[in-house]
Amino acid sequence: MRSYQLAVLLVIAAAFAAPVAEAATSGDNGSHDPSRMIQSEGKLYIYSTGGGAKVSTNGLVWDDVASPPWNRSLPNNQGIWAPDGIRVGSKYFLFGSMWNDSKASRIVLLSTPSLDPAKAKWTDGGTVVEGPAGVKHSVIDAAPVLDDDGKLYIVWGGGYPFPNEADSIYLTRLSPETGLPIADEPDYDPPASPGSALKQGHKEGPYIYQHESAYFLFYQTGGCCSGASSTYTIHVARATDIRGPYTGDRTFYASKGSIHGPGHVGIYDACGYSRFTYHYYPDQGGSVIGLNELSWGNDGWPVLGPESTTPIVPCAAGDGPSGAAGSGTIGGSGSGGGGGGGGTMSAGGIGGTPTTGGVAGAGGTTASGAGSGGGGQPTTGGAAEPQTGGASSGMPSAGSGALSAGGGDVGSTPTESNGSCSFAPAVSRSESAGSALAAFAALATILLSRRRRGATQRHLV
């Protein structure tokens, strides 16, 4: 994450770097320490070291946009490092790191109701965590985490500018209202405190992602900023509590082929897409953004897939995170981005309902021989489009007589009209599906819809 060679690298990147077939997206040259992809009003934004900002409508082609006004600084500071952001409620928090030649460092905060440069109203939120000169922990590389209980944290830390001394990764709890540490909480960490240590040693670029009931801590070891000679390697560890202990450390992504020194993780999981972002160095030139598919193995650990070439279609209206999956028969409600997946009981849970806009949640995956759950209904401005697993898009499995968990080739989207059930055709993904299968799917949807009509959605935060 370090930028002691950053100015040179960015100049080289702008002049010579070209997209790499293995993983690079278009228009991302010169992007170092990229943030996660942050969705706002139908567009995706990425922020990077040096204050750069990029926008995309599909996650594959990126254009430069105006940078946020990072006004707060340190004497002789070396610029903004590794910014990362998250939407919390109706605003966006963007955290950035600063350091100076006296090895003082701090994490600072900006907030805005919109990431669109034409609408953004950036507010300086102040210093979140600070490390005075001489303190032997690096207050850098902040990544926000909003868990399923609605608690906000930042995970941060790294080796630079103390390359020959042991350092740590830390976790600090923040207020969802202010983005600053909470003084009246039992686990309060004042700005000058390092917080809770999660990992010891020279590790940096931390990122925590919650998947179901587990927390996954990604971090890097090695050297980041030496072009094709970079030795950065991404690791991952797992815990059942966000404060650890994180165990089972394993290598997640190391250099291979023309991808050198991958690092600085971001995960996008919304609107039916799951993507893993990072920076890396091609054989020549500066760092670029890598974008890969992300899935989860049967053992519960993340699995890195191939380069993603599928455009992302951001949720048209809702931008909030999807709701948590229901543990029973009804999925959780999303906060705008999408309803939660249905529960995993034998009959399949009903997909969650987003609040304002967004896409309704998928039906729950079910046990053997049972039908999958129906897709949730949207509220104002949302799409009533069941995702994978929704009964209204499910097709019968061959020889099983039951609805499959996967989305069908031809389906229908249920809508309610004066107490009766009417249907709007879903987008066809295959021209080979027969009318008999489509009719069967429609009939199954009617039966499931009638059986579940009147069910009350419950909110899982």
N, C-alpha and C positions, 0 to 999 in steps of 0.2 A: 504493500500500500504506500510505499514511500516514494517521495517525489524529489529525491536529491538529484535525479537525472531527468525529472519530468519535463522541464522546459525544453531540453534538447529532444526528448522523445516526441513531444507534441509537434515540434517543428518538422522532425523527420516524418512523422505520421501524416501530417497535412500534405507534405510534398510528394511522398513516395508510396505510402501504403495503399494496397488494393484489397478488396474483399477476397477472402479465402474460401475455396469451395467447401472445405470440410465443415465450417461452422459459422463463418462470419456473416453478419447481416449487412445490408447495403447502407452506406452513408454513416457508418459508425467509426470511421477511422479517427484515431486520436482519442478514443474513449478509454480512460484509465480509471480503475476503481469505480465501475458503474454502480449506480443504485439499482434496486429492483425496478421492474417496470411498474409505474404508478398510473392507475387509470383515473382520468378526469374528463367528464363530459364527452365521452365517446372517443377519446384519444389516449395514447400511452406516452408517458414521459420518462426519461432517464436523465439523471444528473451525475456528473463525474468530477474527478479531481481537477482542480484548476478553475472550477466554477462553470464548466461547460454544461449545456442543457440541450436535449434533443427530443423531438416529438415524432410520433408515428401513428398511423391509422390502422396498421396491421401487424406491427411487431417485426417486420422484415425490412422495411425501408424507412430510414431515419433522416430527419432534416434538423438543422440547427435552429434553435429559438433563443430568445433573449434569456440571459442568465438571471437568477434571483439576486437581489441586492444584499450581498454579504457585507454589511457595513461594520459590524462589530469585529474588532481585530485585537491583536497583540502587538506590542512594539516590535518592529522588524519582523513581522510575521511572514511566513512563507506561502501564504495563500490558503485556499480551501482544499481540504482533502476529503475524499471518500464520503460525499454526502449521501444520505439515504432518507427516505420519507415514507409516510403512511397516512392514510385517511382515518381520522377518528371523529365520528359524528359528522358534523357539517363542515369540518375544516381539515386542512392538510398540515401536518407537521413535517418540516424538513430539517434534519440534523446534519451539521458539518463540523469537521475538525480543523483546528489551527495549531500551529506550533511556531516557535521562533528560534533564533540562533543561540538562545540561552537554555534551550531544551525545555522551556515552559510549554504547556499544551493545554487545550481546552476543547470542549464540545459546546457548540452554540446552536441556537434554535431560531428558525423562522416559521411563521404560520401564515396561511392564506385560505380564503374560502374557495379559490379556484386556481388551477395550475395554468390555465390559459393566460399567456402573457398580456392579452388585451383586457382580461378581467381580474387578474391577480391583484390582491391588496396585501402585499407582504408586510408582516408585523415582526419586529425584532423581539423575540421572546426572552433573550438574555442568555446567560451562561448556564448550562445544564450540569456539567462536570468540569472540574479544572484540576490541573496538575502543575503547581508552581515549579520553577526551576529547581533542580536538585532532587525532586521526588522521583523515585525509581519505578514509576509505572507510567506508561504512555497513554495519555487520554486522547485516543484517536479511534478512528474506524467505528463510529457508532451505527448500530442498526436497530431500529425500533421493533418491538414485538407486542402485539395485542393478542392476548390469549382468549380462549373461549369463555372465560369468566369476566371478560371486559377489563382486565387489568393490563396496564401499559407499562412496558419496560424498555430500556435500551441495553443492549449488550455491546461491549466495547473493549478496546485494549489492543496491545501489540508490542513488538520488540523495539521498533524504531522510536526515538533516537537513542536507544540503549542496546545496540546490537550485540554486545558482549556480556550482557547481564541477564539473569533470569527475569522474566516478566510474567504477566498473567492476563487472562481474559476475565472481565468483570461484568456483573449485572446490576443495574440500578433501576429501582421502581420509580415511575413517574405518574403524575396526575393526568388523567385523560382530558381534563378541562384546560390545563395550562401547559402541559408538556414538560413540567419541571418536577424535581423531586418533591415528595409529599412529606411535609414536616411532621404531621400528626399521626403518621402511620407507624406501627411497631417496627416495620422493616425499613424505616426511613434511612436513606443514605445522603448525607449533606454533600453539596457540590465538591468540597475539597476531599471527600472520602472516596476511596477506591470502590466501595460497595462490596458485593459478595464475589469472591474469586471462584471462577468455574473451572479454569484450567491453569496450571503452572507451566512455565517455560516460555521459550521464544515462539509464540504463536500470535497470529494477528488476523485481521479481517473477519471477526466472528459474525455469525448470522444464526439466529434461532428460528426454527419453523415448527409449529405444532401440527402433528398429524394424528388424528383421533386422540387417544389418551397419552401419547408420547411426545416428548420434545426432542428435537434433533438440533445439535450444535455443529455447525459447519465452521471450519477455520483453516488457515493456511500455515504451512511451514515452508522453509526454504527462502530463496531470494527472488524478489518480484520484478526487478526493473533493469534487466540486462538483455533486453531483446530476446533473440532466439537462444541465448545462453541462460535465460531465467530458469530457476529450479523450483519455482512455486508449485506446491502440490496441495490439493483440497482434501481435507479429511472430514469425517463426520463421526459423532458420538451420540449416544441416546440416553435419555433420563425419563423418569416418570413424574418428576417435579421440575419446574422451570429453573429452580435454584440448584439442581443436581442432586446427587453426583451423576456426571455424564461418563458413561462407560462404553466398552465395546468399540473403542476408537478403531477406525479403519480408513484406508485410502479410498476416496470417492472418485477423484479424477486427477490423473497425473499427465505429464507431457507425453504426447505421442504424435508421430507423423509430423505434420506442419503446425501442430498446436503446441506451443511452448509456454510453460509457466502459467497454467490456468489459475485464476484466483478471483476473489471478491464476489461472493455468491449473492444471487437474488432469486427469489421464487415467485412466479406469478401463477395463481390458482384461482381463476374466476371465469364465469361465463362458459364453463365447460372445457376450458383449456388449462393445461398444467405445463409450465415451462420453467427451465432452469437457465439463468443468465450468469455470465462471468466475463472477465476479460482474459485475453491471451495474446501472445505474440506470434505472428506468422514467421516464415523463414526470413523475411526481410521487412523492415519498416517498424512502425510503432504499434501499440496495442490496439486491439479491436474487440468488439463485443461478440461473444459466442452465445448461441441460442439453441438449446436442446430440449427434446421431449423429456418429461419426468413422469415416472410411474412408481408404484410401490409393490414390493415383492410379498410373497406369502409369509415371509418372516417379519414383515412390518417395517423393513428398512427401505430407504429410497433407492430407486434404480435409475441410472442415467441412460436415457435413450439416445437415438441418433439426432443429428442436426434436424431442427424443425424447419420445414419449408412450407408449412400450412399457415396461411394468414390468420391472425387473430381478429375476430370481430368483437370489439368491446361492447359490453351491454349498452343498449341504446339509451337508456334513461338512468338506471340505477348504477351507482359507482361504489357502493359499499361492499363489504365482504359477504360471501355467502354464509347462510346460517349453518349451525352445526347439525349433523345428522341426528335424527330422532332415535331414541333408544327403544321406543315402543312402536306404536302403529302410526304415528304422525311425525312428519319431519319438522325440524325447527324452522323458524322464519328468518329470512335474511334481513339485513339492514338497508337494503336497496339494490345490492348487486345481484342477488339471486336467493331463492329459497333454499333451505337445507335439504339434503337427501332424506328420503323416508327411512323409517326404522327397519330392522332386520328380522322382524317376527315372521312367522310362517306365511302370513297372508301378504306380506310386503307393506311397507309404510307408504303413506301418501306424501308426495313431495311437498316441501315447505313453500310458503307464500312470501314473496318479497314485500316490503312495505310500500315504497313509492317507486315504481319502475322496476326494471330488471327482469330477469327470466325466472320463471317458477322452477322450483327444485325438482330433481329427478325422483322417481319412485324408488323405494328401498329395494335392495337386493334381497332375495328370499332364499329360504331353504329349498332343498331338492323337492321337486314336484309341485311347488306352489307358484302362484302367479306373482308377477312383480307389481309393485305399488303404482298407483296412478300419479301422474304429474300434478304438481301443485298449481293452484290458480293465482294469477297475478292480481295486484290491486291497481291503483291509478297509474296509467302509462306503461304497464308492464306487458310482456309477451306471454301468452298462455302456452308456451312451447315446452312440453315435457322433454327432458334430456334422456340420455341413455338410462334405460331401466324403467322409464315411465310406461304404464300399461297402455296408454293411448298410442304409443309408438311401438309397442312390443309386437312381435310376431310369434306364432306357435313354433315351438321347437320340434324338430323332426321326430315323429314317433312318440312324443312325450305327452301330447294332449294338453300341455301347460304353456303359459306365456313365457317366452324367454326373457332373460334379464337385459339383453341388448336391445337397442333401438331397432325397430323394424324398417324395412325398405319403404313401405308405404304405410302411413299411419294417419291419425286424425287427432285434432286438438279439441277437447271438449270445452264447450262454453255453456253457460246457463242462460236461458231466456224464458222468463215467465214460468218458471217451475219445470220446464221441459228441457231436454238435452238436445242441443243442435250441434252440428259438426262443421268445422272448417278444415279443408284438406291441409295436411302437413306437407313440407317440401319433400318431394320424391328423391330418394337417393339411389334408386335403381329402376330401370325401365322394364325389368324382367319380372317383377312381382305381379302375380295374377290377380284378377278382380276377386276371386274367391278368398284369397288371403286377406285382401283389404277389407272385404265384408266381414270376415271372421274377427279381424282386429277391431273393427268398429263395434260389432256386437259385444265383444268382450269388454270394451271400454264402457259401453252403456251399462252392462251388468255391474262392473266394478264401481262406476260412478254412482249408480243407484244405491249400492250397498253402503257406500261411504258418505253419501250425501248427508249433510248436517254435522259432520265431524268438525270439531273445533280445533284450529291450529294452536299449538302452544309455542311460546317464544323461548328459544334457547339462546342465551347471550354468548 
